[in-house]
Amino acid sequence: MAKSAIMLVSALCFMSLLNLAACKKDRFFVEGKVYCDTCRVQFFTKVSKFMEGAKVKLECREIEGGNVTLNKEAVTDKTGSYNIEADGDHEEDVCEVSLEKSSDSDCDEVTEGGYAHKSRVSITSNSGITNPVRQANPLSFMKKEKVPECKEVMRELGFDEFGLPV
């Protein structure tokens, strides 16, 4: 009798584990940072500032057809960081994080021709990445006018004030 009770409990536990595995839902977390490009060079420098309160959007679209399959927004914290939870596997989609709204009216320009306003992320478990956290490239708004320190910063990096190598 005890042997059959142990078998029954074991079978129930095994079936519960199978049910849990079948119900597993893919969950991912997209993380990134937003900064103010104070030198208008489209990369982070020592005088760039991380932006609190900037709004970003994560959007996934089907490769075929272009229908939106995921659309979520987030706001950056005091370190310029955001975290967006994304449910489901989006292997057949193109997913990008983009800038939506600046928190600083003096640093709110988005350069459409550049790469610093969008970041593509892979949101699938079929990528070889076991960690559910996906890191997006840093995104930036540009300041209306360069800060005075930029000339020296660019010289230290080996560029003239126009971004040309010296």
Secondary structure, 3 states (H helix, E strand, C coil): CHHHHHHHHHHHHHHHHHHHHHHCCCEEEEEEEEEEECCCCCCCCCCCEECCCCEEEEEEEECCCCCEEEEEEEECCCCCEEEEEEECCCCCEEEEEEEEECCCCCEEECCCCCCCCEEEECCCCCCCCCCCEEECCCEEEEECCCCCCHHHHHHHCCECCCCCEC
